[in-house]
Amino acid sequence: MSAPDLDERPRRTFAVISHPDAGKSTLTEALALHASVISEAGAVHGKAGRRGTVSDWMEMERARGISITSAALQFSYGGHVVNLVDTPGHSDFSEDTYRVLSAVDSAVMLVDAAKGLEPQTMKLFKVCTLRGIPVITVINKWDRPGLEALELMDLIEQQIGLKPTPLTWPVGESGDFRGVLDRRDGGFIAYTRTAGGATRAPERRMDPAEALASEGEAWSRAEEEHELLSADDADHDPEAFLAGRSTPVLFGSALLNFGVARILDELLTVAPGPGPTTAVDGSVRRPDDEFSAFVFKVQSGMNAAHRDRLAYARVCSGVFERGMVVTHARTGRPFATKYAQTVMGRERTSVETALPGDIVGLVNAAALRPGDTIYAGPAVDYPPIATFAPEHFATASNVETGRSKQFRKGIEQLDQEGAIQVLRSDVRGDANPVLAAVGPMQFEVVQARMQAEFGVPIRLETLSYSLARVTDAAGAEMLAGTSGAEVLSRSDGTRLAVFADKWRMASVLRQHPDLHLEPLPAGV
Ligand code: GDP
């Protein structure tokens, strides 16, 4: 299959992940400055009041200055097509971030040089390790006083268990950023400060002798530390990186735009492109096999003008051509792709073709859910995306009793989209489902969307549970009537035992030693 406008350049598909405030939005803008943007699929960057593409599908987003939705930004760089899959920055939306990570081949982890490894940094590193996603670490904000470079390397090795293998090493301590030593050739990439730092930062290369003459002690120290690192086996090892045992490290400043081009260069040289994808039955689709893709995100009500459902799918194999009719693996039914689009703010443009690694937005995709597979040719079904252990629970009830049909429909749709997990039990009945979330802000999103999209005001009452484990039918019987614990069912049939806290769980286990409890898959 070949289409006339098929852009066959190699792909790199990645996400930038970080604890909020580490500089993700700043870096995304800086990356766009170095690259030529091809298209933007509903990508959301920038905070309230800042320049940048700010999605407007929800008032809440604007009011809080955070991005709730996530899609992808596509650009050209160095003969490649780069897909930057956007992750929501707010820690409450970690569930969505986890899903997005199932669509990328590598991740760039931003670490604030002053703050080191923050809670969200740790969680995200762990998810990448579990998923086998290679991570390039970028120590950001080196222009500001912070921790020592060697200390940061120790933190990564000890707290995350990944061997840091710096590709560049800072010259001048944090707060006195002169540039970096390029550990590949031992040369100096000098940073020249420009007024405001708004444009591309000028970078000048010098050989070691010139660097010593120019930077003196700061250069000697960088060289010495570079040698210490080599003696400690901290040189880039492609095999260890791809196997998720080591992480190449770069130093820079997203705000001053220093080291940003280098991140892109390394993505092309060390990060992997799209590889084979393994299906539920263990069979493998290679990128050049027939078309297949999986849905990693579903989004509704993006704005008033397009009140429909958009499913974002990552192409795993073959060539996607708009108009092709594919098969939806879960239902076995045909799915027409004549409305495949990318979305830029309010604007939508058609996608004509896409290759493995690319992200396509499928409009009117009411049947598609996160984790679903679509394919052409021989049948294939990719494994579902792991759901994460909810830590916040609330009951939802319909305030206007006359609208119970809309209430049911809305709750069902938000459950299918993965906006929230919906749990039920015979005791509670259908009118009072329990909503379960990874972050409490998911509740506010559900409440706002129930009102805006289904015209149903809902009341939420927080439950004092904070822990969920998978159990079985026997577990449900054992826990009936126990205070501080309850068994609820997800729509996929999984039974979750929920507990107020780990002490309550331990006490219940002492009473019922036979109780079957297991952590949620890939829960962190
Ligand atoms: P996000 O929450 O991760 O998207 O972080 P932002 O990109 O919004 O950055 C948070 C704050 O850190 C903003 O005030 C940025 O201007 C600032 N910032 C980002 N990168 C740098 C940097 O390299 N150096 C300095 N000094 N500040 C930075």
Residues whose N, C-alpha, C, O or C-beta is under 5 A from the ligand:
A	BS01	GDP	H19 P20 D21 A22 G23 K24 S25 T26 L27 G89 N140 K141 D143 R144 G252 S253 A254 L255 L256
